[in-house]
Amino acid sequence: MTAKIQRALLSVSDKSGLIPFARVLAGAGVELLSTGGTAKALREAGLTVKDLSEHTGFPEMLDGRVKTLHPKVHGGLLFIRGNAAHESAAQAHGITPIDLVVVNLYPFEQTVAKPGVSLHEAIENIDIGGPSMLRSAAKNHESVTVLVDPLDYSEVAGQIESGGGTTLELRRRLAAKVFARTAAYDSAIAGHLHREFSGATTALPPALMISAPLVQPLRYGENPHQRAALYGRFPEFFRQIHGKELSYNNILDLTAAANLLAEFEGAAPTLAILKHTNPCGVGQGTTLRDAWEKAFATDTQAPFGGIIAVNQPLDAACAEAIAEIFSEVIIAPDFTTEALEVLQKKKNLRLLKILQPAAPGGIWDLRGVGAGSFLLQERDLKATAQSDLRIVTRRSPTETELRAMLFGWRVVKHVKSNAIVYTGMDRTLGVGAGQMSRVDSSRIAIWKAGEAKLSLSGSVVCSDAFFPFPDGLIAAADAGATAAIQPGGSVRDAEVIAAADARGLAMAFTGARHFRH
């Protein structure tokens, strides 16, 4: 069913594409109603426009806060065409049909994104009439066409030019888009006002409102039988410059890599290799090539098909080393021309630029737990400095051990629990991740170091949570570790400290646990 369009109401903040679209309407004999700046722009383009106040017989008032909130507007949108009672009421009250609404909203999101925006300015950018018209038109989409996005102008214009109206299938799609947009708009307003009125940017919201635009459908999810798509602000943080389309697992891995590399922002050249969101090697050096050699040496098997992340522009020397193995994704702040020449020879290798120095995700982590329920928590952004450490053993760490502690603590924070990482002062030596027992994680890390022919003599063992018993620490000492860093807080801390003292280990407590499930 095609709905003929005789009268259109246009009121937009974003005027991109407006004039060409309005010319199509005028050319089809559609009467144009408009207000304020939109009417001015249309007239300046030479189009005939009827002021909405003339159409309603009621002036704009209250500094423009009331202009479209009128029965002749909403009656013209909402009355059901062909319904005798509705038709009679409309005729009795002088209500004429409005067949097309073109509205995009006051730029609330852009306004509150500006640094230092005042509460008054934010509130003045809350659109009232716009969402009301959009919702009225979308509800009555059987007869009314509604446009909230300039990207849809061309399709609507094409149907009007060919048939004078729009199809029901198109109107339904546009109506659904409207309700998605008004939901997102209200979500943004609610979130901002909650933060303003609570006085805290980290206050937990009383209701969880999620609105994120579709970025791209994905071929599948974690497995081929699962459907998946990417939503949200991902393009603000990453730009793909080469290679195959990203997969669901690629995106999980590369965001985990970016979060890890954020720990080393501004540090010496650092390179991390991840697999299934777990670091399998992290190195730091005078050059990225040096950092690569240290990271890769941690585990020469796991990096195949992995994710590589660097904290500095990737140069040719490092690119040539990386190119010797198969990798899925490389992320970097930038790539030199020479590095691109090397890496782009691999047509499927995905190369991404990190567009913002901070890791993506904002301050919150969100996880679905089934049954329509979600868990929300602050992201683990806690950093640990040397001044935060509490030395609990008789022997204090050497300068080398202290540097290894602080390096390893930044890495173990990003390893799935139970997490054990053996480190030197600028490299990982063995990683044990995701085991049910902390001792098992330690055994795996020791085994990995042995497989890589790396000595753990003089290393530091890093544990994301406390050692519940001395056995984990004793295993580390037996493997060659001379120092340990852990949160502390076990009821058996005294036993663990005694075991460290008996073996001459230095141990620091951080007072902060970094579980990662």
C-alpha positions as CSV (number, residue, x, y, z in Angstrom):
1,M,0.0,0.0,0.0
2,T,1.4,3.3,-1.1
3,A,0.6,6.4,1.1
4,K,0.3,9.5,-1.0
5,I,2.1,12.6,0.4
6,Q,0.3,15.9,0.1
7,R,1.6,17.8,3.1
8,A,5.0,17.6,4.9
9,L,6.3,19.1,8.2
10,L,10.0,19.8,8.3
11,S,11.9,20.8,11.4
12,V,15.5,19.8,11.7
13,S,18.6,20.7,13.6
14,D,20.9,18.8,11.2
15,K,20.2,20.4,7.8
16,S,22.5,18.2,5.8
17,G,20.6,17.0,2.7
18,L,17.5,19.0,3.6
19,I,17.3,21.4,0.6
20,P,17.7,18.7,-2.2
21,F,15.1,16.6,-0.4
22,A,12.7,19.5,0.0
23,R,13.0,20.3,-3.7
24,V,11.9,16.8,-4.5
25,L,8.8,17.3,-2.3
26,A,8.0,20.7,-3.9
27,G,8.4,19.2,-7.3
28,A,5.9,16.5,-6.4
29,G,3.4,19.2,-5.3
30,V,3.8,18.6,-1.6
31,E,2.9,21.5,0.7
32,L,5.8,22.4,3.0
33,L,5.1,23.3,6.6
34,S,8.1,24.5,8.8
35,T,9.3,26.5,11.7
36,G,12.2,28.7,12.7
37,G,15.6,28.1,11.2
38,T,14.4,25.3,9.0
39,A,11.8,27.5,7.4
40,K,14.4,30.2,6.9
41,A,16.8,27.8,5.2
42,L,14.0,26.6,2.9
43,R,13.0,30.1,1.9
44,E,16.6,31.1,1.3
45,A,16.8,28.2,-1.2
46,G,13.8,29.6,-3.0
47,L,11.1,27.2,-1.8
48,T,7.6,28.1,-0.8
49,V,7.0,27.4,2.9
50,K,4.0,27.8,5.1
51,D,4.8,28.8,8.7
52,L,3.5,26.2,11.2
53,S,2.0,29.0,13.3
54,E,-0.2,30.0,10.3
55,H,-1.2,26.3,9.9
56,T,-2.2,25.9,13.6
57,G,-3.5,29.5,14.1
58,F,-1.4,29.6,17.2
59,P,1.9,31.5,17.6
60,E,5.2,30.1,18.8
61,M,5.7,31.0,22.5
62,L,7.9,30.6,25.6
63,D,11.1,31.2,23.6
64,G,10.1,28.5,21.1
65,R,9.4,25.9,23.7
66,V,5.9,25.6,22.5
67,K,5.4,25.6,18.7
68,T,4.6,22.1,17.5
69,L,2.7,20.9,20.6
70,H,-0.8,21.5,19.0
71,P,-3.8,19.4,18.2
72,K,-3.6,20.5,14.5
73,V,-0.1,19.0,14.4
74,H,-0.7,15.8,16.4
75,G,-4.2,15.4,15.2
76,G,-3.0,15.7,11.6
77,L,-0.4,13.0,12.3
78,L,-2.4,10.6,14.4
79,F,-5.9,10.4,12.9
80,I,-6.5,7.1,11.2
81,R,-7.2,7.6,7.6
82,G,-10.4,5.8,6.5
83,N,-11.7,5.6,10.0
84,A,-15.1,7.4,9.8
85,A,-15.1,8.7,13.4
86,H,-11.5,10.0,13.1
87,E,-12.3,11.6,9.8
88,S,-15.3,13.3,11.2
89,A,-13.5,14.6,14.3
90,A,-10.7,15.9,12.1
91,Q,-13.1,17.7,9.8
92,A,-15.1,19.1,12.8
93,H,-11.9,20.7,14.3
94,G,-10.3,21.9,11.1
95,I,-7.5,19.3,11.2
96,T,-5.8,18.5,7.9
97,P,-3.6,15.5,7.4
98,I,0.2,15.7,7.7
99,D,1.6,12.9,5.6
100,L,5.3,13.3,6.1
101,V,7.4,14.4,9.1
102,V,11.1,15.2,8.7
103,V,12.6,15.8,12.2
104,N,16.0,15.4,13.8
105,L,16.5,16.4,17.3
106,Y,18.2,19.1,19.2
107,P,21.9,18.0,19.5
108,F,21.7,17.0,23.2
109,E,24.5,14.3,22.9
110,Q,26.9,16.6,21.1
111,T,26.1,19.4,23.6
112,V,26.8,17.4,26.8
113,A,30.0,16.0,25.2
114,K,31.5,19.5,25.2
115,P,33.9,20.1,28.1
116,G,32.4,22.2,30.9
117,V,28.9,22.3,29.5
118,S,26.5,23.9,32.0
119,L,23.3,22.2,33.3
120,H,21.3,25.1,31.8
121,E,22.7,24.6,28.4
122,A,22.2,20.8,28.6
123,I,18.5,21.3,29.6
124,E,17.9,23.8,26.8
125,N,19.0,21.2,24.3
126,I,16.4,18.7,25.4
127,D,14.0,18.5,22.5
128,I,10.3,18.1,23.5
129,G,8.3,18.8,20.4
130,G,10.6,16.8,18.1
131,P,10.3,13.5,19.8
132,S,6.6,14.0,20.3
133,M,6.1,14.5,16.5
134,L,8.3,11.6,15.7
135,R,6.4,9.3,18.0
136,S,3.0,10.4,16.7
137,A,4.1,9.9,13.1
138,A,5.7,6.6,13.8
139,K,2.7,5.3,15.6
140,N,0.5,6.1,12.6
141,H,3.0,4.7,10.1
142,E,0.1,2.9,8.3
143,S,-0.5,6.4,6.7
144,V,2.4,8.7,7.7
145,T,6.0,8.6,6.6
146,V,8.5,9.7,9.2
147,L,12.2,10.6,8.7
148,V,14.7,11.0,11.6
149,D,17.9,10.4,9.6
150,P,19.2,12.3,6.6
151,L,20.7,9.1,5.3
152,D,17.1,8.0,4.5
153,Y,16.2,11.0,2.4
154,S,17.3,9.5,-0.9
155,E,15.2,6.4,-0.6
156,V,12.1,8.3,0.3
157,A,12.7,10.9,-2.4
158,G,13.0,8.1,-5.0
159,Q,9.7,6.6,-4.0
160,I,7.9,10.0,-4.1
161,E,9.3,10.8,-7.5
162,S,8.2,7.4,-8.9
163,G,4.8,7.1,-7.3
164,G,3.9,10.2,-5.2
165,G,4.2,8.3,-1.9
166,T,5.9,5.6,0.1
167,T,5.4,1.9,0.5
168,L,4.2,0.4,3.8
169,E,7.4,-1.7,4.0
170,L,9.5,1.5,4.0
171,R,7.2,3.3,6.4
172,R,7.5,0.4,8.8
173,R,11.3,0.4,8.7
174,L,11.4,4.2,9.2
175,A,9.0,4.0,12.2
176,A,11.1,1.3,13.9
177,K,14.1,3.5,13.4
178,V,12.3,6.5,15.0
179,F,11.6,4.6,18.2
180,A,15.2,3.4,18.3
181,R,16.4,7.0,18.0
182,T,14.0,8.4,20.6
183,A,14.9,5.7,23.0
184,A,18.6,6.5,22.5
185,Y,17.9,10.2,23.0
186,D,16.0,9.7,26.2
187,S,18.7,7.3,27.4
188,A,21.4,10.0,26.9
189,I,19.3,12.6,28.7
190,A,18.5,10.3,31.6
191,G,22.2,9.2,32.0
192,H,23.5,12.8,31.9
193,L,20.9,14.1,34.4
194,H,21.5,11.2,36.7
195,R,25.2,12.0,36.8
196,E,24.5,15.8,37.2
197,F,22.0,15.3,40.0
198,S,23.9,12.6,41.8
199,G,27.1,14.7,41.7
200,A,29.2,11.7,40.7
201,T,30.3,10.5,37.3
202,T,30.6,6.9,38.7
203,A,27.2,6.8,40.4
204,L,25.3,3.6,39.6
205,P,22.3,4.3,37.4
206,P,18.9,3.5,38.9
207,A,17.9,1.9,35.6
208,L,20.2,0.4,32.9
209,M,19.6,2.0,29.6
210,I,21.6,0.8,26.7
211,S,21.6,2.4,23.3
212,A,24.3,1.8,20.7
213,P,24.1,2.1,16.9
214,L,24.8,-0.8,14.7
215,V,28.4,-0.6,13.4
216,Q,28.4,-3.7,11.3
217,P,27.0,-7.2,11.1
218,L,29.6,-9.9,11.7
219,R,29.9,-13.1,9.8
220,Y,29.2,-15.0,13.0
221,G,29.9,-15.0,16.7
222,E,32.4,-17.0,18.8
223,N,31.4,-20.0,16.7
224,P,29.9,-20.3,13.1
225,H,26.4,-21.3,14.4
226,Q,26.1,-18.0,16.4
227,R,24.8,-14.8,14.8
228,A,26.6,-11.6,15.9
229,A,27.0,-7.9,15.2
230,L,29.1,-5.0,16.5
231,Y,27.4,-2.0,18.0
232,G,28.5,1.3,19.6
233,R,31.5,3.6,19.5
234,F,34.1,1.2,18.2
235,P,35.0,3.4,15.1
236,E,35.9,6.3,17.4
237,F,38.7,4.2,18.9
238,F,39.9,2.0,16.0
239,R,40.2,2.3,12.2
240,Q,41.0,-0.7,10.1
241,I,43.4,0.1,7.3
242,H,44.0,-3.3,5.8
243,G,42.9,-6.9,5.8
244,K,39.9,-9.1,6.1
245,E,36.7,-8.0,7.9
246,L,37.0,-8.3,11.7
247,S,35.4,-11.2,13.4
248,Y,33.7,-11.4,16.7
249,N,36.7,-13.0,18.3
250,N,39.1,-10.5,16.7
251,I,37.2,-7.7,18.3
252,L,37.3,-9.3,21.7
253,D,41.0,-10.0,21.4
254,L,42.0,-6.6,20.1
255,T,40.1,-4.6,22.7
256,A,41.7,-6.8,25.4
257,A,45.1,-5.9,23.8
258,A,44.3,-2.2,23.7
259,N,43.3,-2.3,27.4
260,L,46.6,-4.0,28.2
261,L,48.7,-1.5,26.2
262,A,46.9,1.4,27.9
263,E,48.9,0.3,31.0
264,F,52.1,1.2,29.1
265,E,51.0,4.5,27.6
266,G,54.0,6.8,27.4
267,A,56.4,4.0,28.5
268,A,59.4,2.6,26.6
269,P,58.6,0.7,23.4
270,T,56.2,-2.1,24.5
271,L,54.7,-5.0,22.5
272,A,52.1,-7.5,23.7
273,I,50.9,-10.7,22.0
274,L,47.5,-12.0,23.0
275,K,45.5,-15.1,22.3
276,H,41.9,-15.6,23.4
277,T,42.2,-12.3,25.3
278,N,45.1,-13.6,27.4
279,P,48.6,-12.1,27.1
280,C,51.0,-14.9,26.0
281,G,54.0,-12.5,25.9
282,V,54.8,-8.9,26.8
283,G,58.1,-7.3,26.2
284,Q,59.7,-3.8,26.6
285,G,62.9,-2.6,25.0
286,T,64.8,0.2,23.4
287,T,63.0,-0.5,20.1
288,L,59.8,-2.3,19.2
289,R,61.9,-5.0,17.5
290,D,63.7,-5.6,20.8
291,A,60.3,-5.7,22.6
292,W,59.0,-8.2,20.0
293,E,62.0,-10.5,20.6
294,K,61.3,-10.5,24.4
295,A,57.5,-11.0,24.0
296,F,57.8,-13.7,21.4
297,A,60.4,-15.6,23.4
298,T,57.9,-16.1,26.2
299,D,55.9,-18.5,24.2
300,T,56.9,-19.3,20.6
301,Q,53.8,-21.5,19.9
302,A,50.8,-19.5,21.2
303,P,51.4,-16.3,19.1
304,F,50.5,-18.1,15.8
305,G,47.1,-16.7,14.9
306,G,47.3,-14.1,17.7
307,I,46.8,-10.4,18.2
308,I,49.8,-8.1,18.4
309,A,49.6,-4.7,20.0
310,V,52.3,-2.0,20.3
311,N,52.3,1.3,22.1
312,Q,54.3,3.3,19.5
313,P,54.1,3.6,15.7
314,L,55.1,0.3,14.2
315,D,58.3,0.5,12.2
316,A,59.7,-1.7,9.4
317,A,62.2,-3.6,11.6
318,C,59.5,-4.8,13.9
319,A,57.1,-5.4,11.0
320,E,59.6,-7.7,9.3
321,A,60.0,-9.8,12.4
322,I,56.2,-10.1,13.0
323,A,55.7,-11.0,9.3
324,E,57.7,-14.2,9.8
325,I,54.7,-15.7,11.7
326,F,50.9,-15.9,11.0
327,S,49.0,-13.2,13.0
328,E,45.3,-12.3,12.9
329,V,45.5,-8.6,13.9
330,I,48.0,-5.9,14.6
331,I,47.0,-2.7,16.4
332,A,49.2,0.3,16.7
333,P,48.9,4.1,17.1
334,D,50.3,4.3,13.6
335,F,52.3,2.4,11.0
336,T,55.3,3.7,9.0
337,T,55.1,3.6,5.2
338,E,57.8,1.0,5.2
339,A,56.0,-1.2,7.8
340,L,52.9,-1.1,5.7
341,E,54.8,-2.2,2.6
342,V,55.9,-5.2,4.6
343,L,52.6,-6.1,6.2
344,Q,50.2,-5.4,3.4
345,K,51.8,-8.2,1.4
346,K,49.6,-10.4,3.6
347,K,46.2,-9.6,2.2
348,N,44.2,-11.1,5.1
349,L,46.2,-9.6,8.0
350,R,44.1,-7.1,9.7
351,L,45.8,-3.8,10.5
352,L,44.2,-1.3,12.8
353,K,45.1,2.2,14.0
354,I,44.3,3.1,17.6
355,L,42.7,6.5,17.2
356,Q,42.5,7.5,20.9
357,P,45.2,6.9,23.5
358,A,42.8,5.6,26.1
359,A,41.5,2.1,25.9
360,P,37.8,1.8,24.8
361,G,34.9,1.2,27.0
362,G,34.4,4.2,29.3
363,I,34.2,3.7,33.0
364,W,31.8,0.7,33.0
365,D,31.9,-3.0,32.1
366,L,28.6,-4.6,31.2
367,R,28.0,-8.4,31.0
368,G,24.8,-10.3,30.3
369,V,24.1,-13.1,32.7
370,G,21.0,-14.6,31.1
371,A,17.3,-14.3,31.9
372,G,17.3,-10.7,30.7
373,S,19.7,-9.7,33.4
374,F,23.0,-7.8,33.4
375,L,25.9,-7.2,35.7
376,L,27.4,-3.7,35.7
377,Q,30.7,-2.7,37.3
378,E,33.3,-0.1,37.1
379,R,36.2,-1.1,34.9
380,D,39.4,-2.1,36.6
381,L,41.4,1.0,36.0
382,K,43.3,0.9,39.3
383,A,47.0,1.6,38.8
384,T,49.7,0.6,41.3
385,A,52.8,2.7,41.9
386,Q,55.9,1.9,43.9
387,S,54.6,4.0,46.8
388,D,51.5,1.7,47.0
389,L,53.6,-1.3,47.7
390,R,54.0,-2.7,51.2
391,I,57.1,-4.8,51.7
392,V,56.2,-7.6,54.1
393,T,59.3,-9.7,54.2
394,R,62.6,-9.3,56.0
395,R,64.4,-8.7,52.7
396,S,63.4,-5.7,50.6
397,P,63.4,-6.2,46.8
398,T,66.4,-5.0,44.8
399,E,65.9,-2.3,42.2
400,T,65.8,-4.9,39.5
401,E,63.2,-6.9,41.3
402,L,61.2,-3.8,42.1
403,R,61.1,-2.9,38.4
404,A,60.0,-6.5,37.5
405,M,57.3,-6.3,40.1
406,L,55.8,-3.2,38.7
407,F,56.1,-4.5,35.1
408,G,54.5,-7.8,35.9
409,W,51.7,-6.3,38.0
410,R,50.5,-4.4,34.9
411,V,50.5,-7.6,32.9
412,V,48.9,-10.0,35.5
413,K,46.0,-7.6,35.8
414,H,45.0,-8.6,32.2
415,V,45.4,-12.4,32.6
416,K,42.3,-14.5,33.3
417,S,42.1,-15.7,36.9
418,N,43.6,-17.6,38.5
419,A,46.6,-15.7,37.0
420,I,50.3,-16.3,37.6
421,V,53.0,-14.4,35.6
422,Y,56.7,-14.7,36.0
423,T,58.6,-11.7,34.8
424,G,61.9,-10.0,34.5
425,M,62.1,-6.2,34.7
426,D,61.1,-5.7,31.1
427,R,59.6,-9.0,29.9
428,T,57.3,-11.9,30.7
429,L,59.0,-15.3,31.2
430,G,56.0,-17.5,31.9
431,V,52.2,-17.0,31.9
432,G,49.6,-19.3,33.6
433,A,46.0,-18.3,33.0
434,G,42.5,-19.3,33.9
435,Q,43.1,-22.3,36.1
436,M,40.8,-23.5,38.9
437,S,43.9,-23.7,41.2
438,R,46.5,-21.0,41.6
439,V,49.1,-23.8,42.0
440,D,48.1,-25.1,38.6
441,S,48.5,-21.7,37.0
442,S,52.0,-21.5,38.5
443,R,52.8,-25.0,37.2
444,I,51.7,-24.0,33.7
445,A,53.7,-20.7,33.8
446,I,56.8,-22.7,34.9
447,W,56.2,-25.3,32.2
448,K,55.8,-22.6,29.5
449,A,59.0,-21.0,30.6
450,G,60.7,-24.4,30.3
451,E,59.3,-24.9,26.9
452,A,60.7,-21.6,25.8
453,K,64.0,-22.4,27.4
454,L,63.8,-19.3,29.6
455,S,65.3,-19.4,33.1
456,L,63.2,-18.3,36.0
457,S,66.2,-17.8,38.2
458,G,66.0,-14.3,39.7
459,S,62.5,-13.8,38.4
460,V,59.5,-12.2,40.1
461,V,56.2,-14.1,40.5
462,C,53.1,-12.0,40.2
463,S,49.7,-13.3,41.4
464,D,46.5,-11.5,40.7
465,A,45.0,-12.5,44.0
466,F,46.5,-13.6,47.3
467,F,48.2,-16.9,47.8
468,P,45.7,-18.8,50.0
469,F,48.4,-21.3,51.1
470,P,52.2,-21.2,51.1
471,D,52.4,-24.0,48.4
472,G,52.0,-21.6,45.5
473,L,54.8,-19.4,46.7
474,I,57.0,-22.4,47.5
475,A,56.5,-23.7,44.0
476,A,57.6,-20.3,42.6
477,A,60.7,-20.2,44.8
478,D,61.6,-23.7,43.8
479,A,61.3,-22.6,40.1
480,G,63.8,-19.8,40.8
481,A,61.7,-16.8,41.7
482,T,63.5,-14.5,44.2
483,A,60.6,-12.0,44.7
484,A,56.8,-12.0,44.7
485,I,54.1,-9.4,44.3
486,Q,50.5,-10.2,45.4
487,P,47.5,-8.3,46.9
488,G,47.8,-10.0,50.4
489,G,44.7,-10.4,52.6
490,S,44.7,-14.1,53.1
491,V,44.0,-15.5,56.6
492,R,47.3,-17.4,56.1
493,D,49.3,-14.3,55.1
494,A,51.7,-14.9,58.0
495,E,52.4,-18.5,56.8
496,V,53.0,-17.3,53.3
497,I,55.3,-14.5,54.5
498,A,57.2,-17.0,56.7
499,A,57.7,-19.3,53.7
500,A,59.1,-16.3,51.7
501,D,61.4,-15.4,54.6
502,A,62.6,-19.0,54.9
503,R,63.6,-19.0,51.3
504,G,65.1,-15.4,51.2
505,L,62.3,-14.0,48.9
506,A,61.3,-10.4,48.9
507,M,57.6,-9.9,48.8
508,A,55.3,-6.9,48.3
509,F,51.6,-6.6,49.0
510,T,49.6,-4.2,46.8
511,G,46.4,-4.3,48.7
512,A,44.4,-4.5,45.4
513,R,43.2,-7.7,43.8
514,H,42.7,-8.0,40.0
515,F,40.4,-10.9,39.4
516,R,39.4,-11.3,35.7
517,H,36.6,-13.8,35.0
